[in-house]
Each structure stands twice: as structure tokens, then as C-alpha cells.
Amino acid sequence: MKRRNRFKQTTTLAFRLIQLEEAARARASHLPPGTERERLLKKAREAERAVQIEQWLATPGAEPPP
């Protein structure tokens, strides 16, 4: 059986997601309108939403995000 490579993350999930969002938006801003730009913007929106959900899960008793 193959062993999994495990390592400890040095940054938080929220920080990595924010970096992903910013990078995707930056790359999309340099592209002309089209499918590649829309794909990057969708990826940025998904990362932004994931940050909201992660923050919601970390807050006990909080209401779900809109």
C-alpha cells in the first residue's frame, strides 16, 4: 500500500484561499472577455465563498452566511 505524504500547513486555510482569490482576479484582469477570464472569475468567487464558510464554521453560534 502506498503511504500518503503528509505535511503540516504553515498558513491558515483562509489565508491560502484569499491568496488564490487575489491571484485569480489579477490574472483575469489581464485577459480579454472570454471563457478563460470567466473561469478565473468563477474560481475567485468560489474561493471568496469558501472563506466566508470557513469563518462561519469557526464561529460558534453564528448564523449561516447569506
Residue pairs with C-beta under 8 A, 6 or more apart in sequence:
9 16
13 54
14 51
14 54
14 55
17 47
17 48
17 50
17 51
17 54
18 47
18 51
20 43
20 44
20 47
21 44
21 47
21 48
21 51
22 44
24 40
24 41
24 43
24 44
24 47
25 40
25 41
25 44
27 40
28 37
28 40
28 41
28 44
31 37
31 40
49 65
52 65
53 65
55 65
56 62
56 63
56 64
56 65
